[in-house]
Amino acid sequence: MSVQVDTYKSTLNTSNNQIPIIDIGDLLDGKKEAIIDVSIQLKDACNETGFFFIINHNIDQNIIDSSFEHSEKYFSLPMHEKMKVRQNRHQCGYMPPDVAVHNDTFENRETALNTQRSEAFKFSFDLDSDDPDFGQNVRFRGFNKWPDPKVSPGLHKSFMDFHMAFQNLSVSLLEPLAVSLDMPSDYFNRFFARSSSMTRIAYYPAIDVKHDQISLPGHRDSSFLSLIPPASGPGLEIMMKDGQWIQQPVVENAVLVNTGTVLVRWANERYQATPHRVRANSAEARYSNIFFLYPDVSLLLECLPTCFSETNPKKYKPFTFGEFHAGYCERNFGYAENWD
Ligand SMILES: [Fe+2]
């Protein structure tokens, strides 16, 4: 099939798409040979860029459009209304501007702390009240804070439809990803049976374009995979292997995917997490909804046996995502550690 590649208007060089495009239609149709085919493409993409597009992903565009409509409505609410669901220690809820501290960024401190006044709303799965993790207050396990449905009618369903659609899509990549790392195809499955994935609904207000401010400083994601449908406007920049920043190209009907630090550690740095940042200098507000695939918070993640040897020893001790993510949040979002 022909694929339409375009870019948002940008001052950066975006003339060539350097991000691989992987067709996962046959994989989702259950064709066995597609696991191998996609795994080969994933291996190349993860080695070369750490970012790739997936097409024929079967996500209903109405689900994506609806999530953006509700995002726009939510962020236009008065501050006191948004603050009623202020982010808690599970990272769920509303994140007001100027609170993130970004200690993991490789930008200098002045740049990191002088970012645009962006806002976010984050959530995970809704747990049943009889779920053991709920009873034990297990961190990062679905303590969502939802706005009053009288104030934001339809938001909860729309956002959860988005979350579940992207959870299912990202899980469909686990088998080819395992094969790409020379592991049995079902290796990752059990680690995501009780996933702690999160969606981040972000808002970058319109600003005076003369300021040329970083909106989200350069960083690597803490996820296993991150899935990014096209934002409402330009801003995402990706660092290529040669150190050059490129603006994200836009591929029609595609979802952009990037690898995160959990995968990097699990695979002993056989794959990398590529730095990226947001510079949304625009006279129009920018909305971006991103899904982060996170594993079970409690299971021990040990270096994959295919990713170390006598000459390439393990670089990381076994870890749980719960511990790892708590450290990440403390370093970067420490302000929310003590909130309810
Ligand atoms: Fe990111």
Residues whose N, C-alpha, C, O or C-beta is under 5 A from the ligand:
A	BS01	LIG	D221
